[in-house]
Amino acid sequence: MEHLLLIKLKPRAPFHLGERGIGLEETSEIVRSDTLFGALCWCWTLLTGRDPNEFLEPFVEGKPPVVLSSAFPYWNEVLLLPRPLTRLPIEGDEEFQRNAEKASFVSLKLLEALSQRKVPQAELGLLEDKRLLVTHSEAEKLKASNQKPWTMERVPRVALDRKTSASEIFHTGRVVFSEGCGLYLLVRILEPNSAVTQKLKALFRLLGDEGLGGERSCGYGFFEPEFSELEINFAPGPRTLLLSLYNPKDAQELEAFDLTQSAYQLVRRRSWVFSPRAKDLQTDAVHYFAEGSVLCGRKDLPVGGRLVKVLEPAGEIPHPVYRNGFGFFVGRQEGRSR
């Protein structure tokens, strides 16, 4: 049993959650942990007026006071997590098992049960075109709400040429959450008395007013944070489930995992710098283990990963720029790799 801080980001507007390579016309359903970390660092400067290095220092030293998961959807009281990339211990007919393996999200309650035992088909439910795998009781409650948790939309926009005023139409994507739905993240607090931890709730309140994601100048990304405690109960095992992006701090940490017995996905991330003293600059790319990866071999991972320096101070860049690669792991029983 572990106690975590649960932060719900209750939407006050649609979100544009872009990913590199999909363009403005598309949007994601999650906010990655490196995006959340960068946004909080920006809010630290706005809130305190102090140098962002004060926020970054413990993370740079490899002693993070908090570790953030990525932000995933919630539907009423059901918290959704990315489906683990191993085969799930489900008992049922072949068609149901194939459909379950294609689900994008699994409820937290179901994952806790799957970490301890095989779950029969009668105790499961598939919703939203079989993209959400939940317990049977959760499925009955959600179906009774008679609503879709979120919709993906494309919104027409017009761009005007600065010289000729000629117009050109383009589209942007947005995700719109229904009433009682939104995004949430989990926070593991390692140093309760640190300055970052003490101001964490204030930083999220400010971020809710500043906006999260893209197209904020068009009114997207605003939310109201709601804070509570959450107990999670994953059975310990030889594998750990990753709920954030993760970049190992060195070769020794990476070699502690048996990747031949793991199931993982790698993602390549880069971004634009958003800072009062360095804007419109693109960072170097970073490769991460992605959310939903199941890594075998480490049993002592309250903390793993690092801050990755993606820009050195030089010329137009008055300060270093980092991306967050600290991993948020939870325990999970042995499963079969794909």
N, C-alpha and C positions, 0 to 999 in steps of 0.2 A: 504494500500500500504506500502510495506517495501522494503528498499534498502539493498541488500546483496552484498558481494564480491563473484564473481563467478571465480573459478580457474579450467581451463581445463588442464588436464594432457595429453598432446598430445604425443602419444607413439612414441618412437624411437626404440622399441624392443617389443617382446611378453612379456606377464605377466604370472607369476605363482602365483595365489592367492589362497593359500590353506586354507582349513578349517579343524579343528580338527576332525578326524574320517573318512575323505574321502581319505586319502593317497596321495602319490606323483602323482599317475596316474590321479588324478582329479584336477580340478581348478574351482574357482568361477568367477563370472562376476563383483563382486563389491569388494571394499576395505572398511573394517569396520572402524568406527571412532576411535576405540581404537588402531588399527594398525597405522593409520595416526598420531595420537597423539604421540605414542611411537617413531615413525620414526622422527618426528619433534624434540622431546626431544634429541634424539641422534645427529641430525644435529646441534642443538644448541651448544652442546659441541664441535663438530668439527669446527663450524664456529667461535665461540667466544673464545674457550679455557677456558671458565669459567665453574664453577660447575653447573651441571644440576639442582640443587636445586633452582638456581636463576630463571630458567625457570618454575619450578614446584610450587614455593612458592604461587603465587596468586591463582592457582587452588586448592592447598591444603587448603588454607584459605577460599575456597568457593566463591572466587571473580574472576572467569575466565575473562581475558581480551578479549578472543575470544571463540566462540563455533563452533565446526566443525560438519558438516554433514558427513555421510559416502560418499564414492565416487561411483557414479553410471554411467552407460554408456550414452554417447551422440552419436547421429547419425546426422551428418551434423549440422543443427541448432536446432534439436529437442533434448531437455533435457528429459531424462527418469528417472522416480522415481518408487520406489516399489509400487505395487498396494496395496491400503489400504485394511485392513482385514475386513472391513465392506462391506456390499452389496452396490454396486455402484448405484446411482440414474440414471439409464439408462432406456429409453423407447424403446421397441423393442420386437421381437418375442422371445419365450422361448429359442430356440436353440442359438440365438445370445447372449442372456443374460448369458446362461450357459458358452459359450465360453469366454465371456468377464470376467466372474468371475475366469477363469482359467489363465488369462494373468499374466505374471510375472512382467511386467513393464507398467506404464501408463505415457503418456507425461505430462510435467508440465503444458502446456497450457490447456490440457483437464482437469486436476485436478482442475485448477483454475475455469473452467466453471462448473464442477460438484459440487464445493463448493457453487455455487450460484443458480443452477437450475437443473432440470432434462434434460438430453441431449438425443434427439431422435437418433435412430439407423442410420438414414440417415446422421447424422453429424459425424459418427464414422468410424474407420477403424481398422481392425486386420491384423497384419503383422507377418512375421517370424514364420510360423506354429502357429499362433494365440497367440504368447507369448507377443506381443507388442500391446497395445491398444492406439490409437492416434486419433486425429481429422481427419475428411475426407480430409481436405486440406493438412494436414501433410502427410497422407498416399499417396496421389497422387504425391506429390513431392518426397517422399522417394522411391516409386516404380519406378519413372522416373530415379532415379540414377542407377538402374539396378545393385545393389550390395548387398551383405550381410554385415551387420554392423560389425559382428565379427564371428569368427569360433573357436570352441574348438577342439584342436588337442592333440593326444598322440604321444610323441616323444620317440623312442627307445634310451636307454642309456646302457652302459656297465660298470659294476663294476668289479674291479680286486681284488682278495684276496691278502692281503699284504704279506703273507708267501709263498703261492704256485703259485701266479700269475694266478690262475684259474679265468676264466671270467664267468660272469653271467649277462644276459640281464634283464633290467627292463625298465619301461616306466614312463615318467613324463608328466603331463598335462600342457597345456599352452593355453592362450586365445590370439588370433591374431586379432587385430582391422584393419579394412579396412581404406583406405585413407579418411580423413575427419571424422573419428570416434575415440572414445577413452573414457576416464573417466573424470568425473568432480566432484567437491564438492562445497558446499555453505558454506560461513563463515559469522557468525553474529558477528560483531565487537562491543564490549561493552565498551572497554577502548582504544580509538584511540592512546593515548599518552604512553601506556605501552611499555616496552622494547620488549615484545613478539610481540605485534602488529607491532611495527616499523620494526622488523626484519623478519616478516612473509614471505614476498615475497622472501627475500634472503634465508630463510630456505627451501622454496619449490624449488628454483633454485638448491640449493645444493642437496636436496633430489632427484631431477631429474637426477643428475650426479651419486649419490650414488646408486640409484635403489630402487624400492619399491616392496615388496613381497618376494617370495622365489626364489631360483635358480639364485641369482644375480651373483654368480661366473661363471655362464654359459652364462652371457650376457642378462639376463632377467630383466625387471622392469624399464628400463630407459625411461625417458620422458622429454618433454620440457613444463614448465608451461606457461599458458597464462592467464592474469589477466584482468578482466573487472567487471563492475557493473551490477547488475541485479535487476529489480523491480519485486516483486511477489505480487499478489493480491488475497488472499484467504478471502472469506467471514467469519466473525467471527461467532462462534457457540459454543455449549456446549462441543464439542469434539475437540481434537487436534491431528494432524497427526505427527507421530514420523519419523524423517529422519536420525536418528543415533541410536547407542546403548544407553541405558539409565538405570542407576542404582540409585534409589532414595536415597537421603542422609540420611533419617531417616524414622521411622514409621509414623511420623506426615505428612511428604510429601506424602508418599504412601497413607495414609488414606484420603488425599484431593481428590483422584480419586475415582470415583464410578466404580469399576472393574466389577460389575454385568451388567453395561451398556456399557462396553468397549469391544473391540475386539483386542486381543493381542496375541503375541507369545513370549515365553521365550527361550533364548539361553544360553548355558553354554560355557564359554570361558576360556582357559588357554593358556599359551605360554611359550617360552624359553626366558630367560634373555639375552639381547644383550647389553653389557656394557664393557668398557675397563677394569673394575675392577671386573666384575662378569659375566662369560660366562658359557654356558652349564648348567644352572640351570633352573628348571621349576617352574613356579609360581603356587600359589593356584588358584583354579577355581573361576570364578565370574559369577553370573547369571544376565542377562540383559533382559529388554524389547527390542524386535528386531525392526528393521526398518519396516515400514508399519503398526505398531500397531496404533490403534486409541483409545485414552484414554479420558474418560469422566469425567468432574468435575472441572478441573482447567481452569481459564480464564486469569491467570496472570503469564504465564510461559515463560518470556524471558530467564530465567535461571532455571534449575532444575537438580538435580543429584549431583555427587561428584566424586572426585578421590578415588579409592578404593585401599587401601594398600594391596598388595598381597604377599610381602615378607618383613620381619623385618630384620634389620641389625643383623647379628650373624654369627660367624665362617667365612665361605667363602664369606659371603655377607657383603660388607663394607658399604652399603647404602640401604635405603628402596627402594622398587620397587612398582610402582603404575600402575593401569590401569584406563583409562578414562571412566567415566560413566555419563558425562554431556550430557543432552538430547538436541537435536535440534528439536524444535517443530514448526509447522506452523498451522494456524487456518483451521478448516474444519467444514462444516455444519453437522447437525444431519443426521445420516444414520442408517440403520437397522443392528444390530449385526447379526452374523451368528448363 
